[in-house]
Amino acid sequence: MAGFKTPAFRIAVVVGSNRRESVNRKLAEALAKLGSAEAEYRLVRIDDLPLYNQDDEGNLPASVVRFKAEIEAADGVLFVTPEHSRSIPAVLKNAIDWGARPWGRNSWTGKVAAVTGTSPGAISTALAQQHLRQILGAQGVVLAGGEAYLQFKPDLIDENGAVTEEGTRAFLKGFLDQFTALVARFVQPSKVAA
Ligand SMILES: Cc1cc2nc3c(=O)[nH]c(=O)nc-3n(C[C@H](O)[C@H](O)[C@H](O)COP(=O)(O)O)c2cc1C
């Protein structure tokens, strides 16, 4: 289409792990590289958020203010999460709760999001992803279709941070393309016009 140029969507990447050697953070960084032609992917910290306490809503901690602003500035959110006890890790639920509060200032409402994650287990993060979809749906998040359950193996991502296996790489690129196509339908028309 004449005058059309690829929009620089801003995607906030939320990793559901606070572990230093998180395999999900490695996967998130690999996904950011894979999808970087269509969008700008930025990791958003959640490990510095205090444990949610409604008493703090009147005077939000600085890390919470920063986190909410980063989510609100993004056109889409990519969640890359491990599974803990067949659900999402507490650190991720904590971040979602801060994002949802205070009442009337929900940072998630209307965001487009995609969900993926990896774990060494045979069914990978299937149940955590299902719970996450349920939680986000209740917050008014528009969820991208498609599923990406990745069983973590040490050679999934190489030393340069790239997905090693060609078929897996192509599958994940398709997953990201589907996500950014949905984001494109929700961003303001002024952003996609030349
Ligand atoms: C408290 C806890 C609970 C876990 N529960 C599950 C689980 O239900 N399903 C699963 O596949 N892996 C489970 N695991 C294993 C994690 O998937 C594994 O530790 C993975 O490396 C975590 O991802 P990360 O490296 O990005 O933190 C659990 C790990 C922990 C520490």
PDBQT file of the ligand as one rigid body, heavy atoms in Angstrom, charges set to zero:
ROOT
HETATM    1  C1  LIG A 201       8.253 -23.408  43.273  1.00  0.00    +0.000 C 
HETATM    2  C2  LIG A 201       8.400 -24.092  41.933  1.00  0.00    +0.000 A 
HETATM    3  C3  LIG A 201       7.332 -24.747  41.376  1.00  0.00    +0.000 A 
HETATM    4  C4  LIG A 201       7.446 -25.356  40.112  1.00  0.00    +0.000 A 
HETATM    5  N1  LIG A 201       6.347 -25.938  39.545  1.00  0.00    +0.000 NA
HETATM    6  C5  LIG A 201       6.408 -26.362  38.271  1.00  0.00    +0.000 A 
HETATM    7  C6  LIG A 201       5.229 -26.797  37.595  1.00  0.00    +0.000 A 
HETATM    8  O1  LIG A 201       4.131 -26.811  38.142  1.00  0.00    +0.000 OA
HETATM    9  N2  LIG A 201       5.334 -27.175  36.289  1.00  0.00    +0.000 N 
HETATM   10  C7  LIG A 201       6.543 -27.142  35.632  1.00  0.00    +0.000 A 
HETATM   11  O2  LIG A 201       6.593 -27.478  34.456  1.00  0.00    +0.000 OA
HETATM   12  N3  LIG A 201       7.688 -26.745  36.248  1.00  0.00    +0.000 NA
HETATM   13  C8  LIG A 201       7.647 -26.357  37.545  1.00  0.00    +0.000 A 
HETATM   14  N4  LIG A 201       8.781 -25.904  38.171  1.00  0.00    +0.000 N 
HETATM   15  C9  LIG A 201      10.067 -25.963  37.458  1.00  0.00    +0.000 C 
HETATM   16  C10 LIG A 201      10.298 -24.682  36.667  1.00  0.00    +0.000 C 
HETATM   17  O3  LIG A 201       9.617 -24.776  35.454  1.00  0.00    +0.000 OA
HETATM   18  C11 LIG A 201      11.795 -24.478  36.419  1.00  0.00    +0.000 C 
HETATM   19  O4  LIG A 201      12.404 -24.184  37.657  1.00  0.00    +0.000 OA
HETATM   20  C12 LIG A 201      12.079 -23.382  35.409  1.00  0.00    +0.000 C 
HETATM   21  O5  LIG A 201      13.462 -23.325  35.162  1.00  0.00    +0.000 OA
HETATM   22  C13 LIG A 201      11.626 -22.047  35.919  1.00  0.00    +0.000 C 
HETATM   23  O6  LIG A 201      11.804 -21.076  34.911  1.00  0.00    +0.000 OA
HETATM   24  P1  LIG A 201      12.852 -19.878  35.092  1.00  0.00    +0.000 P 
HETATM   25  O7  LIG A 201      14.238 -20.496  34.921  1.00  0.00    +0.000 OA
HETATM   26  O8  LIG A 201      12.530 -18.938  33.979  1.00  0.00    +0.000 OA
HETATM   27  O9  LIG A 201      12.674 -19.299  36.449  1.00  0.00    +0.000 OA
HETATM   28  C14 LIG A 201       8.686 -25.319  39.423  1.00  0.00    +0.000 A 
HETATM   29  C15 LIG A 201       9.788 -24.662  40.032  1.00  0.00    +0.000 A 
HETATM   30  C16 LIG A 201       9.638 -24.053  41.246  1.00  0.00    +0.000 A 
HETATM   31  C17 LIG A 201      10.832 -23.320  41.832  1.00  0.00    +0.000 C 
ENDROOT
TORSDOF 0
